[in-house]
Amino acid sequence: MIQFKDIVFKQHPANPQGICGGVTINGFEISIIAGRGFYGSGRGTGVTLNDLDRVKFFEVMWWPTEDAGEGELLMEPLTYQSISDINNILKGFQK
């Protein structure tokens, strides 16, 4: 089962003061981000990959991939999600 610890993070391509990670599970792309301007840790100050172990809250969003068919589309991000919250979200996609 995929958990938060399995997600590979990188610097956010559009925001050098943010980080991003993601995974595709059962036809859904799940995005996990934090940093300056995002709804999680580092919103005002920014974060880098060196800060990942200190980031406590993330912004999470998902959408279906082309082959997902019918399913839930999240139109607004889930804000200030803890690692435990994210693990519960990931678990829900793997049922």
N, C-alpha and C positions, 0 to 999 in steps of 0.2 A: 504494500500500500504506500502510495506517495505521501510524504509528509513535508512540512515546512523545511526541515533539515536537508531534504533532497533537492530543493530549489537552488539553482545557480544564479547568483546575482551579478550584475555588471553596472557600470555607471550608466545612468539614463541617457539615451542618445540625444534627447532634446533638452536636457537640463543637467549641466555639469555639477550641480549641487544636489543631485538626486541619484537614487539607485533603483534598479528594476530587476525583477525576476519573473519568470512565468513558466507555465507548463500547460500542455494540452492533455485533457483527460476526457475520454468518452465523448469526443466531438465538441468539446468546449475549450476555448483558450482562456486561461485564468492569468490575470496580470496582478502583480504585487509590487507596489512602489512606495517609496518614502523619500522625504527630502524637502527642500525649499519649494513652497508653493503647493505641495501635496498635503492631503489630510492624514497625517501621521507624524511620527517623530521627525524632528528637524525641519518642521514647516517654516519656521522663521530663520533658521541658521544654516540649513542645508546639511547633507550627510555625504560621506564618501564610502567606498568599500571598506576602508579601514575602520569605519564606525559601525559596521554591520552588527557586531556583537553587542553594541549598546543601544541599537534601535529597538524600541519596545512596541511601537504601533505603526501600522501600515495602512495604506489605502488599497482596496481590493476591488477588481471589476472582472467580469467575464462576459463572453459572447460566444455564440455557436460558430464553429468552423463551417465551411461550405457543406460538408457532408454530415452535419449534425442532425439535419431534419428538424422536426418540431422540438421545442424545448424552451426553457426559461431564458429570457434575455434580460440581463440586468442593465437598466438604462441609467442608473445613478450609481456611483461607486459606494461601496461600504467603507465608511471612514473609521479611523482609529481602531483598527482590528489588531488584537494581540496575536501572538504566535499560537496560542491555544485556540483562539477564534478561527484562525486560518487553517489549522489542522482539522477543525470541525467542518469547515467549508470544503476542504479537499476530500475529506471522508464522505461527505454527502454526494460528491460527484463520482465516487467509486463504488457505490452500492449496486 
